């Protein structure tokens, strides 16, 4: 763990900025994911397989938040992987907008479509910030 240590040549973005953005993204991914259970009118969202996937997703978010707060590299790595998977799943859920077919369940309502695009934007920001923070923390440890 690296506490209070930041690299001298940080480039365009600072480690602290990427760290804060990533924590923000992880919390908002959890909030955006929770909204699904209040606004999604599809019955498939409540099937056992999707509830198991959701539970694993929330456990991974919790682990990432704890590890990122401790500034452990594994936290940044899991946050990045989680963000990539989340982006892929939410974009596939909106695939009917482009392709006319839904890969996972029946076609979502308009509120879910908007939620998926907002969540995808948050996940994209999480991908970028976790990538930057991961590489900056590596640079901290090498100095």
Secondary structure, DSSP 4 states (H G I P E B T S, - for coil): --SS---S--TTS-HHHHHHHHHHHHHHHHHHHHHHHHH---GGGGSHHHHHHHHHHHHHHHHHHHHHHTT-HHHHHHHHHHHHHHHHHHHHHTTHHHHS--SSSSPPPHHHHHHHHHHHHHHHHHHHHHHHHHHHHHHHHH-
